[in-house]
Amino acid sequence: MRVCVSYFSGTDVTAVVARSVQKGLLTAGLEADLLDITPLKAREKISGDDYDAFIFGFPVYSDFAPSAVNSWLGSLEGKGRRCILFCTYGGRTSGYFHYHTWQLLKKSGFSLLMSAEFLGRHTFNVAGWKVLPNRPDEGDLNIAGELARKAAELFREENPKLLSLQKPMGYKEKLAAYEAAVPSKTAAPNQPSRRGADCSQCGICERDCPTGAFDAGTGEADPEICLKCQRCLFHCPDKVLVLHESMYRSYGKFLEDWNLTEEDMEKKQSKLILHAWDTVR
């Protein structure tokens, strides 16, 4: 059996979990390929017919998977293939990720067997935030190993039970707002920019942008399609990309708005989603 572990990862959190899952699958005796679908061109190459099963791993951006991921899932043809899903999130909540992504996978013809969620440092730690700076840790990656072992078992099972998830309260209203949102024509505070700094013009920011939003020449991103994933900022070898100064002062407001503390976030645990009630908050 050949399994594709495909993942989207702006600041490498999801990548760490995906590599751990791949390692576990190989240990379990399955053939497992790792596919980073973060760069735009990488999503053009995949053929579902090359694999018997899939494991999809994505971060949570404001309660959902990244919009680029959701569009990509709609372009796939599952043809009944079995799949497993996992997300990474930075301390607040996994939101509507599991239910919404399951709906997209069903629409594309995939059969979901299991889901999972993993804690990881927040994307905006690049702006000096201090959300779970050392996660995923050994405990989180042990759960990734459990996911791989359970995945191998389910993929080999003759007639595994499909996962069915309960619709979260408020999902319909949240989805309507998400789908009706109009892209901004002006740069947001969390949009990376070079702001006149000198760089070596390596072009990594433009080449690896998930949506083709970043222009290495100008040092700016198109606000209408920028995901604010911080991939360009995180991977810039010259360290010349920054966010608006307000982002570096907003950590306290984030904690206050969501009634969070660093201690409470650290207590949260990664887990497997095996039953309908496992995602109910």
N, C-alpha and C positions, 0 to 999 in steps of 0.2 A: 504494500500500500504506500502510495506517495502522497504526502501531506504538504500543503503550502501554508507557512506561517507568514501572513502578510500583515504589515503594521504601518501606521502613520506615527511619526514622532518628531515634533519640532525641537524639543530640548533634550532628547535622548532618554527620557524616563520610560516611555513605552518600548523603546528599543531594548533597554536592559531586560525588561520582563519577557519580551519576545525571544531574545537569545536564550534565556533560561528555559522557556517553554520548548524551544527547538532542541536544546540539549537533553531535556527529559524525554522527548519523543524518540530521539536517537538511541538513548539508553534503553528505551522500551522496545527497540527493534524495528521502529518504523523509519522509512525514508522521509526526511523532512527538509524542505528548502525554506530559506529565510528570504522574504521579499520586502524590501523597504519601498513602500508606495508613496513616500512623502514628496519626492521631487515630481513635478508635473509629468515629465516624460516617462517616468517609471510606471505610471498608471496606464500608459498606452500599450505596454508590452505583454501584459498578462493574458494568458488563455486558460480559461477554466478547464478545458479539455485535457490539459497537461497533468491534472491532479485528481486524486480520488476523493480527497476531503480537504477542508480548509479550516484554519484557525485565524480569526480576524482580531487584531488588537489596535484600539484607537484611544486617544485621550478624550476627556470630556471638556468641551468648551461651552460654558454657559448652558449646562443641562443636556446638551446633545453632542454627538460626534461632530467633528469639523464639517462644514458645508461641502468642502471638496470631497471628503470621504462619502458623504451621503449621496452626492451626485454620481460618484464612481460606482458605488454599490448598485445603483439603478441601471448601470450599463452592463453588469455581469449577467451571465446565464447560468444559474445554479444547477438546473436540470436534475433536481432532487438530491444533489450531493449533500452529504452530511457536513455540518460545520459547528464550530465552537467559537464563542465570542468572549472577549475580555476588554475592560476599559481601565485606564489609569486616571486618577483625579487628585487634585491638590488640596485635600483636607476639608473642603466644604461638604460636597455631596456628589454622588454620581448622577443626580437629577433624573431625567427621563431617558437616559442613555439606553438602558437595557431594553425597555419596551419599544422605544422608537426604532432602534437599530434592528431589533427582531422583526418589526413590521416591514422594514425595508428588505431584509434578507428573505422573508417569506414572499414578498412581491417579486423578487428576482429568482425565486425557485429554489432556495436553499432550505435544508431541514436542520433547524437548530437543536442541538442536543444538550447544551450546557452553556452557561455564561459565568463570568467572574469579574471581580473588581480589585484593583490594587492601589494602595496609597503611594504617592510620589511627590517629590518637591513641586511646588507650584511654578507654573510658567513664568510668573512675574517675580520669581526670585532673582531673575536677571536684572531687576530694578531695585534690588536690595531688600525684598521681602524675605521673611524667614519662616516660610511654611514648610515643615517637614524636610529640612535641608539634607537629612541623611537617609531619606526613603527614596526608593524601595531598599530595605535592608535585608539581612539574612532571613528574618521571619517572613517577609513578603515573598522572597524568592523561593522559600520552602513551599509556600502556597502555589507558586508557579510550577514547581515540581509536581505537586499534587494534581494540578490541572493537567499536566502532561500525562501523568499515569492514568488518570480517569479518562482522558481523551483517547488514549491508546485502547483502553478497555471498551469504550463506547464505539469507536470506529470499527473495532473487530466484531462487535456483537451483531448477531444476525438481524434482530428486529428491536433496536433500542427505542425506548420511549422518547418522543419528542418533548422538548421543553415548551411549556405554555405559561405565559406571564400575565399577571393581573394588571389591568390598565390602571396607572397611577391617578390619583385624584388631581384634577386640574390639568390633565394632559391635553385635552381638546383645546382649551383656551390658550395654553402655553404654545402648542403647536401652531395655532392660528396666528398668534403674534409673531412667532419665529418665521413663518412662511410669508407674512405680510411685511416684514421689515424691509425698508428701502435702504440700499447701500449709501453710505455717506460719500459726498463728493469732496469733503475736506478731511485732512489727516486727523485721526483720533490721538489722544495722549499716549495710548499703548501701541502706536504704530512706529516701528523703527525708522530712523533717519540718520544720515551721516552728519548732518548739520555743519557742513563745510570742512570737516576734518580731512586730513591727508590720508590716503590709503594706497596700497600697492596695485590696485585694480586687478586683483586676482580673478574677480568675477564669480566667486562662489555664491555670493548673495543672490545674484541674478540666476545663475545656473540651477541652483537647488531650490528655488522658491516654489512652494507647492502649487501656486496659482499663476506664476509668471508675472507677479505684481511688481517685483523689485527691479529697479533700473540701476545697474552698477555705475553708469556714467553720471547720473544726477545724484545718486545716493538717496533717492526717495522711492517710495512704493505708491502704487496706484491705490488710493483709499477705497475705491469701489470694489476691489477684489482682494485686498490684503486681508489675510486671516488673523493677523496679529499673533501668529504662532511663535514668533521670536526665533525661528530657525536661523534666519540670516544673522541676527544679533549674537545668538549663542555660538554659531560656528565661524564667525568672522575672525580670521587669524590675526588681523591688525587691531582688533578691538576698538574700532572707530564708530560703530553703530550704537546709538543710544535711543531711549524713549524720552518723551517730554518730561521735563523736570518734575511735574506734578505727580508722575507715577512713582517717583522715588520718595514721595512724602505721603503716599496714600495707604500704606500698609495698616496703620492704626485704624483708619476709616473702614478698611475691609474687615478687620476683626470686630469692630463695633457694629457695623451694618448687619453682619451675620451672627452676632452674639457668639463669637468663637474665641478660644484662647489657644495658645501654642500647646499647652498641656493637654487640653481636651482633644485637639487634632491628633496629637501623638498617640493617644490611646486607641484611636480607630484602627481596625484590623482589616487586612485584605481577606477576601473570602470567595468561595465558590458559590455559584448560583445554580442550584439543582432543582429547586421547587418554585412554584408560582409565588409563594409568600416570601421568598428570600429577598426580594427587592422592595418589599413594602416597608416604608419608613415610618 
